[in-house]
Amino acid sequence: MNEVLAELAKHEDPKVRALAERGREHHNRRTRIIELVQEALQQLRLDTKYLVFDLECTRRERDAAMGDAL
């Protein structure tokens, strides 16, 4: 796609070339933002799994301690 834009830009005036470059920059920026959001969501999912595991362990420990106290 970049090659196509580069080829088109050669034949157009500087305004069109600048517009094509801005479009490519916006696309690249949005792609990077989406990648960062996906990474953050993956990390959030992993953190949530760890928290649920920790909560389950804490509940089991509490229930075991309560059972020993009776």
C-alpha positions as CSV (number, residue, x, y, z in Angstrom):
1,M,0.0,0.0,0.0
2,N,2.8,2.4,0.9
3,E,4.4,1.7,-2.6
4,V,1.1,2.5,-4.3
5,L,0.8,5.8,-2.3
6,A,4.4,6.6,-3.1
7,E,3.9,6.0,-6.8
8,L,0.7,8.1,-6.9
9,A,2.3,10.8,-4.9
10,K,5.1,11.2,-7.5
11,H,2.5,12.2,-10.1
12,E,0.4,14.5,-8.0
13,D,1.0,17.9,-6.6
14,P,2.7,18.5,-3.2
15,K,-0.7,19.0,-1.5
16,V,-1.9,15.6,-2.5
17,R,1.4,14.1,-1.5
18,A,1.2,15.7,1.9
19,L,-2.4,14.5,2.3
20,A,-1.4,10.9,1.4
21,E,1.4,11.1,3.9
22,R,-0.9,12.4,6.6
23,G,-3.3,9.5,5.9
24,R,-0.5,7.0,6.2
25,E,0.7,8.5,9.4
26,H,-2.9,8.4,10.9
27,H,-3.3,4.8,9.8
28,N,0.1,3.8,11.4
29,R,-0.8,5.7,14.6
30,R,-4.2,4.0,14.8
31,T,-2.7,0.6,14.2
32,R,-0.2,1.2,17.0
33,I,-3.0,2.4,19.3
34,I,-5.0,-0.7,18.6
35,E,-2.0,-2.9,19.3
36,L,-1.5,-1.2,22.6
37,V,-5.1,-1.6,23.6
38,Q,-5.0,-5.3,22.7
39,E,-1.8,-5.8,24.8
40,A,-3.5,-4.0,27.7
41,L,-6.6,-6.2,27.4
42,Q,-4.5,-9.3,27.4
43,Q,-2.6,-8.1,30.5
44,L,-5.9,-7.3,32.2
45,R,-7.3,-10.7,31.4
46,L,-4.1,-12.3,32.9
47,D,-4.2,-10.1,36.0
48,T,-7.9,-11.0,36.5
49,K,-7.1,-14.7,36.3
50,Y,-4.5,-14.2,39.0
51,L,-6.8,-12.3,41.2
52,V,-9.6,-14.9,40.9
53,F,-7.1,-17.6,41.7
54,D,-5.8,-15.7,44.7
55,L,-9.4,-15.0,45.9
56,E,-10.3,-18.7,45.6
57,C,-7.1,-19.7,47.6
58,T,-7.9,-17.1,50.3
59,R,-11.5,-18.4,50.6
60,R,-10.2,-22.0,50.9
61,E,-7.7,-21.0,53.6
62,R,-10.5,-19.1,55.4
63,D,-12.9,-22.0,55.2
64,A,-10.1,-24.4,56.4
65,A,-9.3,-22.1,59.3
66,M,-13.0,-21.8,60.2
67,G,-13.3,-25.6,60.1
68,D,-10.3,-26.0,62.4
69,A,-11.8,-23.5,64.8
70,L,-15.0,-25.4,65.2
